Amino acid sequence: MAKVPTQRASARLAAAQALYQMDVTGKGVNEVFAEFETYWIGQEVEGEQYLPAEIAFFRDIVGGVLKDQVSIDRAIDASLVQGWPLARIEALMRAILRAGTYELKKRKDVPPKVCISEYVDVASAFFGREESGMINAVLDVLARQERPDQF
């Protein structure tokens, strides 16, 4: 039986897409919040139904990544295979890693295994097993560094 996405899972997907959009288009955070909250979240777009999402959680992830992006990017870079800096990672994968890293670092209310699983699911919606596995591996390393007591 397929698992039904929660409003938090939908917020994670929207956050990754919003961070991606900001990265590739240069749009600002307020423009992206307005666009996603008005036209994407809970709406039908090009025949695809986007599920309702927890807006406060969506905003927290996107805003938190932007606020702490330098330290988030450093943490991801340190967890990647040597010779593969974050800048060489595809833009959507970068967005997923940033969102997941933010949650692991700042959202102690979210268990690390839930966070990792949810972002692997986000990656699986767009990529194959190899890319999803890479998201899993990097977030697992970061989770063990950030919250060793939970493993």
C-alpha positions, 0 to 999 in steps of 0.5 A: 500500500502506498504511503499517503504524504503528510502535510509536512511531507508536502511542505518538504517537497514544496521547500525543495522545489522553492529552493531549487527555483530560487537557485536557478532563477534568482527569485527572492524569498518573498516572491517564491513564498507568494508564488508557491502559497498562491499557485502551487501548494494545494492547487492543480498545476498542469494536470498535477494535483499538489497536496496541501502543505503545512505552510509554517513548516514550508516557510521555516525550511526555506527561510532557515536554509537562506538564513544559515546557508553558508554553514549548511553548505559547509556541512554538506561539502564536508560530507560529500565524497572528496572532489565533489563539492556542493557546487558540482551537484545538480541544483535540485539535489542541492536544494534537497540536501540543503533542506534536509541539512537545515532540518537535521541542524535546527529542527530537533522536533523532527527525528533524524530518521524521519527527516532522512526518509522524507528527503529520500522520498523527495529525491525519488520523485525526481531522480533514480536510485543512485541519486536518492541513495546519495541523498540518503548517504549524505544526510545519514552522515550529517545526522550522525554528526548532528545528533549522535545520541539518536543513533 
